[in-house]
Amino acid sequence: MKENHFYVLLAVAGVAAYLVGRGAVKLIESGAEAITPTNPNNIFYGGVNAIGDTFDNGMDDDSFSLGGWIYDITHPNAEYMQ
């Protein structure tokens, strides 16, 4: 009798683990855009650019880009194409 309870509990735990794992995969897939490093919709990229934009000229006008700022710092004498 105790063996039957063990197998039932084992089956329930297995099904629960499967459902939790499946739900976690769906959650990760739906939020992957927000954490993908190369995606411009990355939450960290957007956050850094929003903070830099505010400190750049005091306005929220999308005038700051972290990539552009890094380029400007690493190429101080670069001539821009016009």
C-alpha distances in whole Angstrom, upper triangle without the diagonal:
4,5,5,7,9,10,11,13,14,16,17,19,20,22,23,25,26,27,29,30,32,33,35,37,38,39,41,42,44,45,46,50,50,49,51,54,56,56,59,56,54,54,55,58,59,59,61,64,63,64,67,68,69,70,72,75,73,72,69,71,69,72,69,67,65,66,70,70,69,71,74,73,73,76,79,82,80,83,81,82,84
4,5,5,6,9,10,11,12,14,15,16,18,20,21,22,24,26,27,28,30,31,33,35,36,37,39,41,42,43,44,48,48,47,48,51,54,53,56,54,52,51,53,56,57,56,58,61,61,61,64,66,66,67,70,72,70,70,67,69,66,69,67,65,63,64,67,67,66,69,71,70,70,73,76,79,78,80,78,79,81
4,5,5,6,9,10,10,12,14,15,16,18,20,21,22,24,26,27,28,30,31,33,35,36,37,39,41,42,43,46,47,46,47,50,52,52,55,53,51,50,52,55,55,55,57,60,60,61,63,65,65,67,69,71,70,69,66,68,65,68,66,63,61,62,66,66,65,67,70,69,69,72,74,77,76,78,77,78,80
4,5,5,6,9,10,11,12,14,15,17,18,20,21,23,24,26,27,29,30,32,33,35,36,38,39,41,42,45,46,45,46,49,51,51,54,51,50,49,51,54,55,54,57,59,59,60,63,64,65,66,68,71,69,68,65,67,64,67,65,63,61,62,65,66,64,67,70,69,69,72,74,77,76,78,76,77,79
4,5,5,6,8,10,10,12,14,15,16,18,20,21,22,24,26,27,28,30,32,33,34,36,37,39,40,43,44,43,44,47,50,49,52,50,48,47,49,52,52,52,54,57,57,57,60,62,62,64,66,68,66,66,62,64,62,65,63,61,59,60,63,64,62,65,68,67,67,70,72,75,74,76,75,75,77
4,6,5,6,9,10,10,12,14,15,16,18,20,21,22,24,26,27,28,30,31,32,34,36,37,38,42,42,41,42,45,48,47,50,48,46,45,47,50,51,50,52,55,55,56,58,60,60,62,64,66,65,64,61,63,61,63,61,59,57,57,61,61,60,62,65,64,64,67,70,73,72,74,72,73,75
4,5,5,6,9,10,10,12,14,15,16,18,20,21,22,24,25,27,29,30,31,33,35,36,37,40,41,40,41,44,46,46,49,47,45,45,46,49,50,50,52,55,55,56,58,60,60,62,64,66,65,64,61,62,60,62,60,58,56,57,60,61,59,62,65,64,64,67,69,72,71,73,71,72,74
4,5,5,6,9,10,11,12,14,15,17,18,20,21,22,24,26,27,28,30,32,33,35,36,39,40,39,40,44,46,45,48,46,44,44,45,48,49,49,51,53,53,54,57,58,59,61,62,65,63,62,59,61,58,61,59,57,55,56,60,60,59,61,64,64,63,66,69,72,70,73,71,71,73
4,5,5,6,8,10,10,12,14,15,16,18,20,21,22,24,26,27,28,30,31,33,34,37,38,37,38,41,44,43,46,44,42,41,43,46,46,46,48,51,51,52,54,56,56,58,60,62,61,60,57,58,56,59,57,55,53,54,57,58,56,59,62,61,61,64,66,69,68,70,68,69,71
4,5,5,6,9,10,10,12,14,15,16,18,20,21,22,24,26,27,28,30,31,32,36,36,35,37,39,42,41,44,42,40,40,41,44,45,45,47,50,50,51,53,55,55,57,59,61,60,59,56,57,55,58,55,53,51,52,56,56,55,57,60,59,59,62,65,68,66,68,67,67,69
4,5,5,6,9,10,11,12,14,15,16,18,20,21,23,24,26,27,29,30,31,35,35,35,36,39,41,40,43,41,40,39,41,44,45,45,47,49,49,51,53,54,55,57,59,61,60,59,55,57,54,57,55,53,51,52,55,56,55,57,60,59,59,62,65,67,66,68,66,67,68
4,5,5,6,9,10,11,12,14,15,16,18,20,21,22,24,26,27,29,30,33,34,33,35,38,40,39,42,39,38,38,39,42,43,43,45,47,47,48,51,52,53,55,56,59,57,56,53,54,52,55,53,51,50,50,54,54,53,56,58,58,58,61,63,66,65,67,65,66,67
4,6,5,6,9,10,10,12,14,15,16,18,20,21,22,24,26,27,28,31,32,31,32,35,38,37,40,38,36,35,37,40,40,40,43,45,45,46,48,50,51,52,54,57,55,54,51,53,50,53,51,49,47,48,51,52,51,53,56,55,55,58,61,64,62,64,62,63,65
4,5,5,6,9,10,10,12,14,15,16,18,20,21,23,24,26,26,30,31,30,31,34,36,36,39,37,35,35,36,39,40,40,42,45,45,46,48,50,51,52,54,56,55,54,51,52,50,52,50,48,46,47,50,51,50,52,55,54,54,57,60,62,61,63,61,62,64
4,5,5,6,9,10,10,12,14,15,17,18,20,21,23,24,25,29,30,29,30,34,36,35,38,35,34,34,36,38,39,39,42,44,44,45,48,49,50,51,53,55,54,53,49,51,48,51,49,47,46,46,50,51,49,52,55,54,54,57,60,62,61,63,61,61,63
4,5,5,6,8,10,11,12,14,15,16,18,20,21,22,24,27,28,27,29,32,34,33,36,33,32,31,33,36,37,37,39,41,41,42,45,46,47,49,51,53,51,50,47,48,46,49,47,45,44,44,48,48,47,50,53,52,52,55,58,61,59,61,59,60,61
4,6,5,6,8,10,10,12,14,15,16,18,20,21,22,25,26,25,26,29,32,31,34,32,30,30,31,34,35,35,37,40,40,41,43,45,45,47,49,51,50,49,46,47,45,47,45,43,41,42,46,46,45,47,50,50,49,52,55,58,56,58,57,57,59
4,6,5,6,9,10,11,12,14,15,16,18,20,21,24,25,25,26,29,31,30,33,31,29,30,31,34,35,35,37,39,40,41,43,44,46,47,49,51,50,49,46,47,44,47,45,42,41,41,45,46,45,47,50,50,49,52,55,57,56,58,56,56,58
4,5,5,6,9,10,11,12,14,15,17,18,20,23,24,24,25,28,30,29,32,29,28,28,30,33,33,33,36,38,38,39,42,43,44,46,47,50,48,47,43,45,42,45,43,41,40,41,44,45,44,46,49,49,49,52,54,57,55,57,55,55,57
4,5,5,6,9,10,10,12,14,15,16,18,21,22,21,23,26,28,27,30,27,26,25,27,30,31,31,33,35,35,37,39,40,41,43,45,47,46,44,41,43,40,43,41,39,38,38,42,42,42,44,47,46,47,49,52,55,53,55,53,54,55
4,5,5,6,9,10,11,12,14,15,16,20,20,20,21,24,26,25,28,26,24,25,26,29,30,30,32,34,35,36,38,40,41,42,44,46,45,44,41,42,39,42,40,37,36,36,40,41,40,42,45,45,44,47,50,53,51,53,51,52,53
4,5,5,6,9,10,11,12,14,15,19,20,19,20,24,26,24,27,25,24,24,26,29,29,30,32,34,35,36,38,39,41,43,44,46,45,44,40,41,39,41,39,37,36,36,40,41,40,42,45,45,45,47,50,53,51,52,50,51,52
4,5,5,6,9,10,11,12,14,17,18,18,20,23,25,23,26,23,22,22,25,27,27,28,30,32,32,34,36,37,38,40,41,44,42,41,37,39,36,39,38,35,34,35,39,39,39,41,44,44,44,46,49,52,50,52,49,50,51
4,5,5,6,9,10,11,12,15,16,15,17,20,22,21,24,21,20,20,22,24,25,25,28,30,30,31,34,35,36,38,39,41,40,39,36,37,34,37,35,33,32,32,36,37,36,38,41,41,41,43,46,49,47,49,47,48,49
4,5,5,6,9,10,10,14,15,14,15,19,20,19,22,20,19,20,22,24,24,25,28,29,30,32,34,35,36,38,39,41,41,39,36,37,34,37,35,32,31,31,35,36,35,37,40,40,40,42,45,48,46,47,45,46,47
4,5,5,6,9,10,13,14,15,15,19,21,19,22,19,18,19,22,23,24,25,27,29,29,31,33,34,35,37,38,40,40,38,34,35,33,35,34,32,31,31,34,36,35,37,40,40,40,43,45,48,46,47,45,45,47
4,5,5,6,8,11,12,12,14,18,19,18,20,17,16,16,19,21,21,22,24,26,26,28,30,31,32,34,35,38,37,35,31,33,30,33,31,29,29,29,33,33,33,35,38,38,38,41,43,46,44,46,43,44,45
4,5,5,6,9,10,10,11,14,16,15,18,16,14,15,17,19,19,20,23,24,25,26,28,29,31,33,34,36,36,34,31,32,29,32,30,27,26,27,30,31,30,32,35,35,35,38,40,43,41,43,41,41,43
4,6,5,8,10,10,11,14,16,14,17,15,14,15,18,19,20,21,23,25,25,27,29,30,32,34,34,37,36,34,31,31,29,31,29,27,26,26,30,31,30,32,35,36,36,38,40,43,41,42,40,40,42
4,6,7,9,10,11,15,16,14,16,13,13,14,17,18,18,20,22,23,23,26,28,28,30,32,33,35,34,32,28,29,27,30,28,26,26,26,29,31,30,32,35,35,36,38,40,43,41,42,40,40,41
4,5,6,7,9,13,14,12,14,11,10,10,13,15,15,16,19,20,20,22,24,25,27,29,30,32,31,29,26,27,24,27,25,23,23,23,26,28,27,29,32,32,33,35,37,40,38,40,37,38,39
4,5,5,6,10,11,10,12,10,9,11,13,14,15,16,19,20,21,23,24,25,27,29,29,32,32,30,27,27,24,27,25,22,21,21,25,26,25,27,30,31,31,33,35,38,36,38,35,36,37
4,6,5,9,9,7,9,7,6,9,11,12,12,14,17,17,18,21,22,22,24,26,27,29,29,27,24,24,21,23,22,19,19,19,22,24,23,25,28,29,29,31,33,36,33,35,32,33,34
4,6,9,10,8,9,6,4,5,8,9,10,11,14,15,15,17,19,20,22,24,24,27,26,25,21,22,19,22,20,18,17,18,21,22,22,24,26,27,28,30,32,35,33,34,32,33,34
4,6,9,8,10,8,5,7,8,9,11,12,14,15,17,18,19,21,23,24,25,28,27,26,23,24,21,23,20,18,17,17,21,21,21,23,26,26,26,29,31,34,32,34,32,33,35
4,6,6,9,8,6,9,10,10,12,14,15,16,18,20,21,22,24,25,26,29,29,28,24,25,21,23,21,18,16,16,20,21,20,22,25,25,25,27,30,32,30,32,30,31,33
4,6,8,9,7,9,9,8,11,13,13,14,17,18,18,20,23,23,23,27,27,26,23,23,20,21,18,15,13,13,16,18,16,18,21,21,21,23,26,29,27,29,27,28,30
4,6,9,8,11,11,9,12,15,14,15,17,19,19,20,23,24,24,26,27,26,23,23,19,20,18,14,13,12,15,17,16,17,20,21,21,22,25,28,25,27,25,26,28
4,5,5,9,10,9,10,13,14,14,16,18,18,19,22,23,23,26,26,24,21,21,17,19,17,14,14,13,16,18,18,19,22,23,23,25,27,29,27,28,26,26,28
4,5,9,9,7,7,11,12,11,13,16,15,16,19,20,20,22,23,21,18,17,13,15,14,11,11,11,14,16,16,17,20,21,22,23,25,27,25,26,24,24,25
4,6,9,7,7,10,12,11,12,15,16,16,18,21,21,23,23,21,17,17,14,17,15,13,14,14,17,18,19,20,23,24,25,26,28,31,29,30,27,28,29
4,6,5,6,9,10,11,12,14,15,16,18,20,21,23,23,22,18,19,16,18,16,13,13,14,17,18,18,20,22,23,23,26,28,30,29,30,28,29,30
4,6,5,6,9,10,10,12,14,15,17,18,19,22,21,20,17,18,15,18,16,14,13,15,18,18,19,21,23,23,25,27,29,32,30,32,29,31,32
4,5,5,6,8,10,11,12,14,15,17,18,21,20,20,17,18,15,17,14,12,11,13,16,16,16,19,20,20,22,24,26,29,28,30,28,29,31
4,5,5,6,9,10,11,12,14,16,16,19,19,18,15,16,13,14,11,9,8,10,12,13,13,16,17,18,19,21,23,26,25,26,24,26,27
4,6,5,6,9,10,10,12,14,15,17,17,15,12,13,10,13,11,9,9,12,14,14,15,18,19,20,22,23,25,28,26,28,25,27,27
4,5,5,6,9,10,11,13,14,16,16,15,12,14,12,14,11,11,10,13,15,15,16,19,20,20,22,24,25,28,27,29,27,29,30
4,5,5,6,8,10,11,12,15,15,15,13,14,11,12,9,8,7,10,12,11,12,15,16,16,18,21,22,25,24,26,24,26,28
4,5,5,6,9,10,10,13,13,12,10,11,8,9,6,6,6,9,10,10,12,14,15,16,18,20,21,24,22,24,22,24,24
4,5,5,6,9,10,12,11,10,7,9,7,9,8,9,10,13,14,13,16,18,18,19,21,23,23,26,25,27,24,26,27
4,5,5,6,8,11,10,10,9,11,10,11,9,10,10,14,14,13,15,18,18,18,21,23,23,26,25,27,25,27,28
4,5,5,6,9,9,10,10,11,9,9,6,7,8,11,11,9,12,15,14,14,17,19,19,22,22,23,22,24,25
4,6,5,7,7,7,6,7,6,6,5,8,9,13,12,11,14,16,15,16,19,20,20,23,22,23,21,23,23
4,6,6,5,5,6,8,9,9,8,11,13,16,15,14,17,19,18,19,22,23,23,26,25,26,24,27,26
4,6,5,8,9,11,11,10,9,12,12,16,15,13,16,18,16,16,20,21,20,23,24,25,23,26,26
4,6,8,9,10,10,7,7,10,11,14,12,10,14,16,14,14,18,19,18,20,20,21,20,22,23
4,6,8,9,10,8,9,13,15,17,15,14,17,19,16,18,21,21,20,22,22,23,21,24,23
4,7,9,11,10,11,15,16,19,18,16,20,22,20,20,24,25,23,26,26,27,25,27,26
4,6,8,9,10,14,16,19,18,17,20,22,20,22,25,26,25,27,27,27,25,26,26
4,6,8,9,12,15,18,17,17,20,21,21,22,25,26,25,28,27,27,25,26,26
4,5,8,11,14,17,15,16,19,20,19,21,24,24,24,26,25,25,22,23,22
4,6,8,11,13,12,13,16,17,17,19,21,22,22,24,23,23,20,21,21
4,7,10,12,10,11,14,15,14,16,19,19,19,21,19,20,17,18,18
4,7,9,8,7,11,12,12,13,16,17,17,19,18,19,17,19,19
4,5,5,6,9,10,10,12,14,15,16,19,17,19,16,18,19
4,5,5,6,9,10,11,12,14,15,18,17,19,18,20,21
4,5,5,6,9,10,11,12,14,17,15,17,15,17,19
4,5,5,6,9,10,10,12,14,12,14,12,14,16
4,5,5,6,9,10,11,14,13,15,14,17,18
4,5,5,6,8,10,13,13,15,15,18,20
4,5,5,6,8,11,9,12,12,14,17
4,6,5,6,9,8,11,10,14,16
4,6,6,10,10,13,14,17,20
4,6,9,9,13,14,17,20
4,6,5,9,11,14,17
4,6,9,11,15,17
4,6,9,13,15
4,6,9,12
4,7,9
4,6
4
